[in-house]
Amino acid sequence: MSSLDTSNNLFSLAEFKEFVGVLSTYTTEDTKFEDYINAASWYLKQALDRPIKAQAVTEYHDGVGSDRIFLKHYPVMSVASLYSDPDYTFDSSHLIAAADYKTYTDEGYIVLVSDAFDIGPRVIQVTYRAGWDTIPYDIKLAGLEYAALLYEKFKNHRIGLTSVTDSSGSRSYFAEIPKSVENVVKSYRKKVIA
């Protein structure tokens, strides 16, 4: 029996049913619907290579004597703790006070105000909330659209089909991810500066 992955789902079962035009009282296929919601939500999380729904993240970074670190995930909702510790104890004596650094939430990096991080492998530990508390509507819509595509594909037994011609005419189907979903992924994908 499936259930929604509440730490990653981008929309509710009720929102999905409304999107595909299924009555909320129809519960026979709820398990399948939850699978489609989970699959679409995970696809977008993997395609963007970061959490979409806000969640706690702990990362370790190498210290190179710089005053900044670039976090793996963004946007950054908040920083719970930041340590620079060449002894790897990450105790309170190595905790960096929030007043001693600036967090660039949309870009996903932290800059120390007047110091540099220690030098060494994995000497920096940061715990923060990454993702959105309110999912941007275009991401949510892309998830709904992809989950609906999965629903239609399995409901109509169209796995692997791109078009069908029969006595009622020809019909074409999306075989892959819809272009509108790909465009949303492209607009939110991390920009890598080489």
N, C-alpha and C positions, 0 to 999 in steps of 0.2 A: 504494500500500500504506500503510495507516494504522498508527500506533503510538501508544502511550499518551503523553500529554503529562505527563511525569514531574514537571514543576514545578508542576502544578495538579491532577493526578488525586487524588481523595479515597479511592479504594480500588483494589485490584488486579484484574486479570483473573480470578484464581483466586477472589477474594471475590465477584465478580459472578456467575461461573458457579455457585458454591455457592448464592448467593441465589436465582437463577432455576431451580435444579435441573438444570443441565447438567453432564454428566460432565466432569471435568478433562481426560480423554483426548480429548474431542471438540474438534478444532481447526479444523474447516472454516469456522466463522463467527467466528473470533477477531478478524479485522479489523473486522467489523461490531460486535462486542462492544466493542472498543476505541473505536470511534466513539461508541457510546452512553455509555460511561464518560466520554469527553472532553466530550461534549455536556452530560451531567448535571453534571459538575464545573464546567464553564464557566458553565452556567446559575446555579448557586449562587454562584459567585464574582461574577458580574455582579449578581445579585439582592441580594447583601449589600454590594456596592460596596467590596469589600476582599479581600485575599488570605485564603484559608482555610488552605491549606498554607503553613507558615512560609517566607518568602523575603525576600531583601534588598530594601530600598526606599530610594531617595534622594529627598528632597523639598527644595524651596526655599520659604521663607516670607517674607512681608513683615514687617519690623520696625516696630513702632509704639511702641516704648519700654516695652513690657510685660515682665513677668518670666516670661511663659509663652507656649508655643505649643501648639496643638492639632494633633496629627498626623492625617493623612488616614486612616490604617489602625490598627487595633488588633485583638487584643491585641498589645502590644509585648513581644517575647521578650528583646530586648537593644538597646542603642544602641551602635553602632560608633564614631560621631563626631558632634560637634555644634560648629558654627562660627557665630560672629556676626561678619560682616566687611563693612563698608561699602565696602571696596576690591575686593571680589569675587575675591580671590585664593584664599581658603579654604586658606591655608597654616598651618603649625604655630603661627605667632604669634597666630592668631585661634581656635585650637582651645580649646574650653571643657573643662576637666578634669571627669571624671566626678564628682568630689567636690563640684563647684560647681553641680550640678543634681540634681533628684529626678525620676525617671521614674514616672509613674502608669501601670503596664503595662496594667491591665484597662480603664482609661478612655481611654488613648491620648493623654496630654499630658505635657509636660515643664515644670517650674518651676525657674527659677534660684534658688539659695539666697540670694544677697545682691547681686544685680545686675539689670540689665535688658538686654534685647537691643538692639542698635543699631537706629536708625531708618532706614528706606529700603526700596525695593522689592527683594524677593528677597535680602536680606542674611543670612538665616539658612539654613544648609544642615545637614540632619540625615540621617544614614544609619543605618538600623536594620533589625532583623528583625521583620516583622509576620506575624501568623497563628499557627497552632498547630503545634507539633512533633508532637503527637498530636491527630488530628482528633477533636473531640467526637463521641460516638457518635450523637447525634440528627442531627447534620449528615451524618455518614457514611450513616446509615440513610436519610435523605431523598434523598441522592444515589443510593443503591442502588435505592430505590423509583422514582425518576424514570427512571433508566437502564432498569429492568425494564419500565416503562410504554412507553418507546421501543421496546424489544425486542419486546414483545407487539404493539404497534401495527403495526410493520413485518412481523413474522413472520406475523400473521394478516391482512395487507392491510387494516387498519382505518383508514388515513389519512383523516381527515375524518369518520369515522363516530362517532356518539354512541350509537346503538342499532341493533339488527338484529332483525327478526322473520321467522322462517321456519318450516318444518314442525316444527322441534324446539323452538319457543317463542321468547320474546323475551329479548334480552340487552342490557344497557346497559354502556357503556364510558366511562372517563374521557376526555373530549375535550381537556382542558387539564391543567394542573398539579394533582395531587391535593391535596386540602385539608390532609392531614397534612404535605406538603412545604411548602405555603404557610404553615402554622403555624410550622414551624421557621424559615423565612425571616423571618417577623414577629418571632419571639423574638430573633433575632440581628441584625436590621437596625439600623443606626445610629440612635441617638436624637438628633434635632436639637433643640437648644434655641434658640428664637427670641428 
